[in-house]
Amino acid sequence: MNPIDQNRLLQMRSAIISQNQALQRAAGLDTAPQSESASSFTQTLSDVVSVVNAQQAKASDLSAAYERGETHDIVSVMVERQKASLGFEATLQVRNKLLSAYRDIMNMPV
């Protein structure tokens, strides 16, 4: 296994950060200062999980309403269920990537 070049890793990190900032500027979003990056990451992750949870609850409520016969719009029920499923799958993939990155960092020789 090849040793990890720390300088190359830092260059890759700075390139990713600069690309992310460019994308946020293009989207019209302001970037957070570097001193707040840890808290903003935590807050962002918490917000995303809350949104996914709300989407799951909405899909569940619509499904229950359809089963009770309160609504006859099966298309909206299925669309909401698919949105909830996609949100959950995306969150699951992000979690897997974060765990993989954490394991990689913990296994790096010091």
N, C-alpha and C positions, 0 to 999 in steps of 0.2 A: 504494500500500500504506500502511495506517495505521501510524503509529509505535506501538510497544508502550509502554503506560503502566506504569512500573516499580512504582508504588504499587499499582495494580490487580493486577499479577502477584504481588506479595508478599501481598496480601490473599487471593488465590485459593490461594496456597501454604499460608498459615496455616489457611484453611478446610479444605483437604484434609487437612492434618496433624491438625487437631482432629477431623475426621470419622473418620480412621483410628484415632486414639486411642480415640474413643467405641466404634468397632466392636471394637477389641481388648478394651476393658473389658467390653463386652457378651458377648464370647466367653470371657471369663475369663482372658485372657492379660495378663501384665504388660507395660507398655511400657518400652522401653529408655531410659535417660537420653540427652539430646541429645548429650552429648560422645562417646557411643559409637555414634552413628547411622551414621557412615561405615563403621566396622568391622562393625557388625551388618548393614548392607546387604550388604556384601561377603560376610560369612559366610552370610547368608540366601540370597543368590544362589548361592553355592557349594553349600550344602546342597540347594537345589532341583535344581540340575543333577545332583548326585549321586543324588538320589532318582529323577529321570527316567532316568538311566543305569542304575540298578539295575532299574527297571521294564522297560526295553528288554532288558536281559540276561535277566531272568526270562521275558519273553515269547519271546525267542529260544530259551532252553533248553526251554521247554514245547513250542514248535513243533518243535524238533529231536527231542524225545522222542516226540511224536506221529508224526512221519515215520518214526522207527525202529520204531514199533509198541509202545513201552513203555507207552503210555497210550492209552485209547480214549475219553477224555472230551474231545470236540471243543468242547463248550460252554466249558469252562474255558480251553482254548487260545485260542478266539476272544475271550473276555472279556478275558484278559490282553493280547492283541494290541491290542484296542481301547483299553484303559487306557494302554498304552504309546504308542499313536498320539495319543490325546488329550493326554497329558502332553507329548509332543514338540511338538505343534501349539501348545499353550498357551505353552510355553517359547519357541517361535519367534515368537509374537505379542508376548510381553514384550520379546524382543530387538529386534524391529522398532520397538516403541514407544520403547524406550530410545534407539535410534539416531536416530529421528525427533526426540526431545526434544533430544538432543545436537546435532544439526544446527541445530535452531531456536535453541538457545542460542548456538552458534558464529556464527550469522548475525545475531545481534542487534547493532544499532549501539551503540557505547559512548559 
